[in-house]
Amino acid sequence: MNRRSVILVSMVASALMLCPAIGSHASQKIADCGQQVGGIRLCLISVGPSDLEVALQNVSDHDVTLNLGIILANGRAQVPNYISLNFTDARGKRRVFKFADKRYPGIAGRIDDYVVPLRAGSTYALHLTLDQFWCQETNEFSVPLLPGKNLLTADFEGNGAKATNLDTPGIKFMNFWRGKVESNTLTLEH
């Protein structure tokens, strides 16, 4: 096995170790999801007053790889910044909230792609909270639920490798899913 193959095998093994266990909600058959795009469906589930589960399902017959954003500190921090929320509050005001975990306000050091291999028929779920999103337009650092019916839809935009490092050049050759997929619309009453 040549050096390039060894590096690629080690990257895939590392990515597999970083994949969290599928949440209890996503492991059940998810019926309420958005329309599939290129074999990927996005599901948005409320699991608490301000807690969400975002599940990505591979409904195709072939395996794909997702790039959910960035990984910092050699895997200690996973930032799914390619996931956003389209929010319509109870008064009808619409805005887009991007993932921005406040625990990591700045980046210093190594950045890697947040690579998730997703086998055909598999689901990958993330537990997220409303205070992990911000709206650049209005400078709101949490999704503000108002009294009444608030509507949320999640978006995921799949890209190829963007954070290629000197020791991971082969990552750009992986079978990344590219496209944009939208979840079901979730109604949160506050």
GICOR-V971652 format. One record per residue. OMEGA is omega as a letter, one per 30 degrees, with the letter a starting at -180 (999 if undefined). Layout:
OMEGA
OMEGA
This chain:
a
a
a
l
l
l
a
l
l
l
a
l
l
l
l
l
a
a
l
l
l
a
a
a
a
a
l
l
a
a
a
a
l
l
l
l
l
l
l
l
l
a
l
a
l
l
l
a
l
a
a
l
l
a
l
a
l
a
l
l
l
a
l
l
l
l
a
a
a
l
a
l
l
l
a
a
l
a
a
a
l
l
l
l
l
a
l
a
a
l
l
l
a
l
a
l
l
l
l
a
a
l
a
a
a
a
l
l
a
l
l
l
l
a
l
l
a
a
l
l
a
l
l
a
l
l
a
l
a
l
l
a
l
l
a
a
a
a
l
a
l
l
a
l
l
l
a
a
l
a
l
l
l
l
l
l
a
l
l
l
l
a
a
l
a
a
l
a
a
a
a
l
a
a
a
l
l
l
l
a
a
a
l
l
a
l
l
l
a
999
